[in-house]
C-alpha cells in the first residue's frame, strides 16, 4: 500500500520518427545548448553529457520560491534533468513525484514523440528541499506552481508544444499541474495515478482485491497472508534478527515487531498484485508451506523488506505527509484476515510520519476539487491504468464535459507494466494518435 507507490516503473514503447523537416532543423541547432540555457533566469547548468543518437543531457538547478504566495520565505534550488533532442521538437515535462534520477532513459511519450524531456524533482524530496522545512508549503498547488515556473522559463528556449507526464505519484502531480495551469501544456498522459476523492471510503480497494486476477491465484495469495499471521511469532523473530544484521529498525514506525508482521502480511497482498500479478502465480506457496518458504514469500511479494524499515521510510516523509494531508491513501479491511488481526490501526498512513507531523489536518476538498475540474473543465487528459494494479481501484475519471480525453486500462498489466504500447491494438493506436495530435505530430503505428 504505502511504500508500494514508491516502486513504480513504467515500460516504454518504441519511438515515432521525427518528420524530415524537423530532423533537418535539429541538425542546424548547436549540439551544446548550454549558452541558451545560461540566459534563462534562475536556471543553472551543473553538468552536461553527450548521449547516443545526438542527444545531450543537462543536469540543472532552478531557483524556486519556498512559498509562491509569500516570497518572504525565500527560495530553494530544485533539481532538473534535461535530455535535449531538438529545439523544434515537442518537449515532455516528466514529473518524478519523488527524487530525481540522473538516468538517460526516456518516458514513453518522449520516445513516441522523439522529443525533449525535462524531468523535475518534487519539492521536499532529495536536495530539492527548503532549508526551513516548512511543511505547510508541501501542497499540490505549490508543486504545480513549481512546474509552472519551470515551464514558463524553459519556453524561452523550447517554443514548441509541451506535453506533461508521470507515473504513480508523478502522474498525479502532472494532473495537478494541468488543473492549476492548464495553458502550460498541450496535454497530459498520467500513468497508474490513483485518485482518492473520498479518503473516508476505501471500500473500492476491498472490492478490487476481491475480484482481481485469476480466482485460484487470488485465493492462494489470500491464503498465504493468513499463513503469515498464523506464524507471526516465528516470522517476527526472523524479522528482528534480519533487521539487526542489516542495521535496520522497525520500532519508530510500527512500535513492535508483531505490529510490523501484521502490517506486512496485509501489504504482501496489495504489493503482490501491484508488482507481480497473475504472471507470478506459480510462486504462491502451497498450504503446507514451511516458515522458510513463508519468509521467502514475504520478501518476494514486497520486493524487499528493507523498504518498510524506519530508515527507508524516513527518506520519503514527503510522500507520507502529502498522503496524510491531501492525497489520501488506501485503507483496505482485508476481511479474510479479520479473525487473525490484533491491531485495527496498523494499516494507516499517519503511522509512517514522525510524531510531530501526525496531527496535521487533512484537506478533504483537495482531491474533490481536482476531479470536479476534470469533470467540468478538463481537456486533453489521458489516464492509463493496469488491470491488476490495486492503485487503479480509485482512479481519475472523465465526465460528460471533459473534452478530448480518455481513460485506458491495460489488460493484465500491473503498476509497472501499464503503457500505451501494451494496450490492445485499436486502443493503443487511438491513444498514440491523441498524443501525436496534441503535440502537433503525425502518429506512426
Order of alpha helices (4+ residues) and beta strands (2+ residues): alpha-alpha-beta-beta-beta-beta-alpha-beta-alpha-beta-alpha-beta-alpha-alpha-alpha-alpha-alpha-alpha-alpha-alpha-alpha-beta-beta-alpha
